[in-house]
Amino acid sequence: MTDISLTHITPMAVMSIVISVGVAFLIHWALYWIALRVARHSRIEPVLLPAIFQPTRWLVVLLALGAGLKSIELGDRVEDIWAIGARMIFALLVGWLIFRLMRAGKAMLEARADISVEDNLKARRQRTRVGILYRIAQCIVGFLVIAMMLIAIPGVRTIGVSLMASAGLAALAVGAAAQPALKNLIAGIQMAFSEPIRLDDVVIVEGEWGRVEEIRLTYVIIRIWDDRRMVVPVSYFLEKPFQNWTTKTSDLLGTVFLHVDPTADVERIRARFVAAVQANSRWDGRVAILQVTDHRADALELRGLLSARNAGIAFDLRCEVREAMLAFLRDEMPEALVRGRQRVEAGEGLAGLGLTRPSDAAG
């Protein structure tokens, strides 16, 4: 029978273990204090050291505990259990440390990419790429940590070797079942570098206008203009057409359509349109023109083009200029408003209406 006796653990051995752990805590605190002092006089980001404080402390404690237990006879069974547990805990702590480092790195990169400024194309591109790659790295590190923890168990390694014969069929089954998830995962990796969309892009998806609020590993959240959220698979943006209004720049052109009488003075309306656009603080100073784009029997179609810094400002500018032009036509050029006309011919036309010509009535 395997020896599991703990009679060799004496009070002195327990005291030595406690002292080892206490010294480990003290050494870790001293090193952390020194690192903080150095960081204040260097270019080390202040978010990095707090991120690694907890994982490194418990790693140091684990190493000190392992060193203290080497001098104690625990028995074969207990030593095997400790060896397996220590390897699993070590893999878990290392994974925790890597996760904290990745999160700190992500926070540092996002702090340098401010998307609240007007010209934020480079910042949105950087945040999008960092966010996607961060989630991919999370999945990879999590998988590796779980694998290392399982490998530390001898029984699991033995079972794994015996299942190698059926690994091909299992891989096919898992691949078939996880095809949608894998498809979106691969699409997410591709989108991180091809960049069909970025954070805060203005897009039209399935007929809905909105902004890209969040890009996950397998799906994208679109914040629609009325504060609804549309959840779209990542593969959608690589397989189907959609509109992206901010691919290169956030500057946009907006349109204002007016319908006026064919006899209207277009030059006067054009001058007033340009003046209304230029007087509006939302205009970015690039484009302000008015053109006749269609001619029907009863009306002229006038299209005004104006420019703004982004889609939201362009929408407000269009509304305000349209309102100003309608007020101008109503108050100063009522003759330019569309009117219905009907021509009545003399003779048969008057007789059909039961009327006579004035000359006939006088006779």
N, C-alpha and C positions, 0 to 999 in steps of 0.2 A: 504493500500500500504506500502511496506517495506521502512523503513527510510534509505535513502542513502545520507543524508545531511552530509557535512563536515564542518558545521559552528562552531563545537566545537573545531576545530583545530586553536588554537591561535598562534600568533608569539612566545610566550614563549614556547608552546609545540613543535613547529618546532625547536626552538633553543635547547631545551633539547634533541631532537632526534639527531640533528647535533652533539651536544657535546657528546652524548653517542657513536655515530659512531666514532668520532674522538678519544675518549678515548680508544675504542676498537682497533683501528689501533695502537695507542701508546702502549697499553699493549701487543699486539701481537708482535710488533717490539722489545720491551724490552725483552720479553720472548725468542724470536728468537736469539737476541744478546747474552743473557746469555747462551742459549743452544749451540751456536757456541763456546763460550769460554770454556764451559765444554767439548765439543767434542774434542777440540784441546789437552786436557790433559787426554783424556780417549781413549778407543778403539772403539768408535762409528765411523762407516764408514762415510767419508765426503760426500758421495752421498745421504745419508738418509735425512738430514735436508733440503737441497735445494729442494728435491722432495716433501716435505710436506708443504713448505712455502706458496704457493698460496692457496691450499684448506683450510688449517687451518685459514688463514687470513680472508677468506670470511665466514667461519663458525663462527668465533668470531664476525664479523660484523653482520651476520644474528641474532645471539643471542642478541647482543646489540640493534639492531633495534626492535626486538620483545619485549624486556624489555621496551624500550622507548615508544612503541605504546600502552602498557597496561594502561598507565595513560591518554589516550585520548579516548573520546567517538567518535567512527567512524560511528556508526549506525550498525544495525544488518547485513545488506547485505554486507557492506564493510568489517566488521569483519569476516564474513564467507569466503569472497573471500580471505582476507589476511591469514586466518587460512589454507585454502586449498593450496594457493600459497606457504606459508612458509613451509608446510610439504613437498610439492613437491621439493622445492629448497633444503631443508635440505637433503632429500634422494639423490638428485643429487650431492650435495657437499660431502656427505659421500661416495658415490660411486666413485667420483673423487679422494678423499683421498685414498681409498682402491686401486684404480688403480695405483696411484703414488707410494704407498708403495710396491705393487707387482712388479712394474717396477724397483724400486730401489733395491729390494731384488734380482731380476733376474740379474741385473747388477753386484751386489756384488758377487753372486755365479759364474757368468761367468768370472769375473776378477780373481777369484781364480783357475779357470780351464783353463790353457793355453794349447791350442791344437797345438801350433806352435813347440813344442818340439818333439824330436824323439819318446820317449816312452809316447804317449799321450792317451793310452787306457782309463785310469781312467778319464781323463779330458773330453774326447769325450763322455763317458758314462754319466758323470754328466751334461754336457751341453745338451745332448739329452733329458734326463729326465726333467731337469728344463724347457727347451723350450716347451715340450709337456704339462706338468702340468700347466705352465703359461698360455697357450692358453685355456686350459680347465677352469682354474679359471677365465679368462676374460669372457668367455661365461656365467659362473654361476653368477658372480657378475653383469654383464650387465643385465641378466634376472631378478635378484632380485631387482636391482635398478628400472627397468621399472615397475615391479610389485608393488613396494612400491609407486611409483609415481601415478600409476593408482588407487591404493587402497585409496589414499588420496582424490580422487574425489568421493563424495557420490553417484552420479548418476551411475558411473561405477560399484561401489559395488552392487547397486541394480540390475543393468542389469546382473551382474555376477551371483547373486543368482538365478535370473529367468532362466538363461541358464544352470543351473546345471542338469536339466532333460535331456537335449540333449548332455551333456558333453561326455557321453560314445560313441555315434555315431561320434561326432566330433573328439574324440581322435583316434578312429579307422581310420577315413578318413585321419587325419593328419599323423598318423603313417604309413599308406600305401603310402602316397605321399612322405614322407620324409624317406623312408626305406633306399635308398642308402646313404643319408647323415648320418642317425643314425648308419648305419652299419660301415661307415668309422670313425665316432666319437668314437664308442665303440672300434673299432680296434686301434685307436690312444691311447686310455687309456690303452689298453692291451699292446701295443708296448712300452709304457713308462716303463713298468716293466719287460716284457719278453726280450726286447732289441734284436730283430732279426737284426736290423740295428742301427747305431749311426751316428752322424755327422762325416763327413770326412771318412767314411768307403769306401773301394774300392769294388764295386759290379759289377756284370754282370747281366743286366736285359734285357730281350728280345734280347739277342745277342749283346748288347752294353756294352762296358767297360766304367765305369765312377765312380765318387765319389758322395757321398751323400752331397749335398750342403745345403739343407734346409729341415726341417721336419715341416710341417704345421699340423693343427689339422685333416684335412681330406685327405691331399695329400703330396707327397714327391717330391722334385726337385732333379734330378740327373744331375750333370754336366758331360757330355760326354767328352771324350778325345779331341775332336776337337772343344770344347767350345759350342756345342749345349746343350740344356736343355731338359730333358725328364721329364714330369710330370706324376707321377704314383700314383694311389689311395693307401691310407694307407693299405686297406684290401688286396691289392696284395701281400704284404710281409708276410701275415699270411695264405694265401690260395694257393699260387703258389710257386714252387721251383725257387730259384735264387742262384747265387754264391756270397758269401761274403768272400773276401780275407783277411779281417782284423778282424775276429770275436774275436780271442783271442790275437793276436799280429800282428803287421804289417810286421814281417819278412816273406820273401817268398823265395821259390826255383824257379829258372828259368832253362830253357832247351835250349841247342844248339845242333841241329842235323847236322851231317856231313855224306856224302856218299862218300866212298873211294873205291878204287880198292881192290878186294879180296886178292891180294898179298901184300897189304900195310903193313908197319911195325907199328902195332897198339901201341906198347909200346912207340915208339918214338913220335907218335902223342899224346898219353896220357900225356907224360912228358911235351910236349910243351903246351898242353891245360892247365894243372895245373899251369905252369909257367905264362901263359898269364893271368889267373884269379888272381893269387896272386899278380901280378904286377899292377893290376888295383885298383885304389883308391876307387872304388865303392863297392868292395867286402867286406863283413862283417866278413870274417875269419871263417865261419862255414863249408861250403860244397864246394868242388871242386873235382869232379871225372868225369871220362870218361869210358863208358862201351859200349860193342858191344851188341846192342839190336835186330838186325835182320841180316839175311844173305840171300842174293839173289844170283842168278847165276852170275849177272854182278856187284854186289856191296855189300859192308858191310855198315850197318847203325850204326853209332856211336852216342850215346847220352851223351852229357855233362851236368852235373848238377852243378849249382852254386847258391849261396845265396846272398841276399842283404837285406838292412834294410826295404825297402818298395817296393811297386809295381812299382812306377816310376823309382827308381834307378835300380831295377832288369831288367826292360826293356832296359834301356840304357846299362847296363852291358852286357846283352845278345848280343846286337847289336855290341858292341865294341869287345867282345871276338870272335864272329863269323867272323867279318872282319879280325881280327888278324890271325885266323886260316886259313882262305882262302888265305891270303897273304903268310902264311908259306907254305902251300901246293903248291901254284903256284911257289914260288921262290926257296924253298929248297927241296921239295919232289914232283916234277912234276909226278914222276912215281906212286904216290899214287892217282892221279886223276882218276876218272872213265873212262875206255876206252871200246869201243865196239870191240868185237872179233868175227872173223868168221873163221871156220876151213874148208879147202878144201881138200877132200880126193883124193888120187892118182888114176889113172886109169879112171874110168867113169867120175869122177869130172873134170879132165883136158880135156878129150875129149869133154865134154859138153860145155866147155868154148872155144873150138877151139884151144887148146894148146896140145903139145906133151911133153913127158919126154925128158930130155937132151940126154939120152942114145939112144933113138930111132932116134933123129935128127942126132946124130953123125953117126949112122949106115947108 
